[in-house]
Amino acid sequence: MKNTKVSIGLRMMDRYTSCGVARVFSVTALAFWIITSAVWADTAPKTQLQIEIDTRTGSFTATAVLEDPIGVIALPEAEWLTIDGLSFQGMDIPTADVSSAVIDAAFHQNRDLRMTVSGDFPKPDGNFASSASSTDATYSIGPVWFPVDATAIRDHHVTVIVPEPQQIAGTGRLMRVSREDGFEEVRLAFTGSSDDFGLFVGPYVTETSERAGVPLHTYFYEADAELSERYFDASGTFISRFEAEIGAYPYDEFSVVATPMPVGLGFAGLTYVSRDILSHRYMTGRSLAHEILHSWWGNAVGVTYESGNWSEGLTTFQADYGLAEDQGPDAARDMRVGWIRALAQLSDDQREPLSAFRSSTHNGSQVEGYGKAAMVFHMLRDELGTAAFQGGIRGFYATNRGAIAAWADLQTAFETAAGKDLAWFFDQWINEAGMPNLQLQAGDVTRGEDGTYQAALKLTQTAPAYRLSVPVVIETVDGPIKQHMNVSGLSHEAVITLPTEPISVQLDPDFDLVRHPLAGELAPTLRSIKGQTLVAFATSPSGGEGAIAAALEPILSGASVTWQDELDIAYDGPKLVVGSADELADLRPDALGPMPENVGQSATSLWIERDQMGQLWLFLTFDTVESLSEDLRLLRFYTGQSFVHASNGSVSLSGVWPDGNANLQVPFDPVD
Ligand SMILES: [Zn+2]
């Protein structure tokens, strides 16, 4: 994920409109300080920052100069922060004149604002906040201690001083100035939104290398120092890959910075990663690729959050999904199925248009903002062809680098590259919530005089109708033939000419479309019974029903359960069967096939199956009522699984059954 944030416009509304914070203005301002170094290449209004942090205590003093402000100035208002002085071009502003945390343009009249602040960074409390300090790690993300205005992109000239042996990393270009008298001083040059500024300090071992022409740095704790080479190699590979796909890497350097916090965040030219997962192989795979790609998407090209955050979807598509495609079509299909499965599990009131997605604040929005949005890019590439799609990506970057962009800018770039109107595509996938519901029927097959076969197909969808190019795979006596049906209305009939005799047809078997899965298309998961009416049967009626219902509450969640004295196999709905492993083996219908593996090897096993009539069967076996509630205490995290095995209070095995959508082939009527 990228750092969660909102644009300056939203920030003002969300965070700066009220001011209940008492402000203390003192006359003991720090000496005014100006960066005179010639290294800065000025292209945007400057924000000059100087900060000294005592990482042993978190206490700091800072000076900020906001040059040429426009619009409303928002002052930082963290409760641990004291504003010690405030002046406009040398004219001190008395406390009484600044009664809120915003200063109107009419008041500041574009005069440079200088501000001195001090305080103690908060201690980390386990939740990731925008700033925290401990001897292990000190960080500050966004304008938590300095002012911002309505300027989208600023040149931040930053000087940071910390005691040794602390090392400083940050967004932008970094130069060490000096290390003397027990202090480390660096300068940072960062061009971008103040929201994206990040400063990271810790007792790091730093390593430096170069790959793909880009200087690379690692800031790891001593125990992980030997991981640097692996990170350098992977970083170089991904930077080269994305440069070829998109355009030049947008920053001067790239750094990987470790943290004790449980995060993985992408910044301009930097990623901030939990040290606990640094050594995992997936970190130097998809995770690192994803965070590196955020240097292009979300940082070099910023996001207009008000009209929807496109950067997570595009980053997921090009990094996570791109690497899955490298592994082969099966891995890519698995990822698409995973997204469709997660999308299908959202309730209608959880579905929002992608234009409403801001960040992954809750699971539902992540499913859409990452998964659905990545699928939209997959469909767009299918629509345009790879060459036009890649042209659109490169054009989008070239046009919007150093600026803030919206879905509409992506639309423009792809329309330019493809030379066609895409308003319909972006309207239905970005501005509308939901996804299509499709059904395919196979009709008559006739044989022409030339020996070809004409197969009738009928595709229907529920309202609202989507405009789609629907893949259909026709199984023939000589193997499968893939076709596309272009539809835009609620019903579409077609006759497809085939060189060989068709047997059956399947709708979108590779899940290339965002759509509701067909009934029975995806394997059931534990939450498939949500809200339904179950009948239940337990082999030993010992009054454990209440405990069972309580343990299963995360998946029942509103389902009503009727306990019966014997198993009602004829019941036309989901069934819950509770007993020992051997009893369940006897009770389950033969048509479900063999018992799942691993049942009986742990104290508690819970799984769901679907029979050939489409009915769901939930099976549960456990030792004692006490061990049941202990083993399933974390069930709420496993509701997306088909099976869970647990012992001694922890889950030993869980997963989703393979999908059986080969059963969804629709047979043609035989040739007359
Ligand atoms: Zn991300």
Residues whose N, C-alpha, C, O or C-beta is under 5 A from the ligand:
A	BS01	ZN	M1 K2 E312
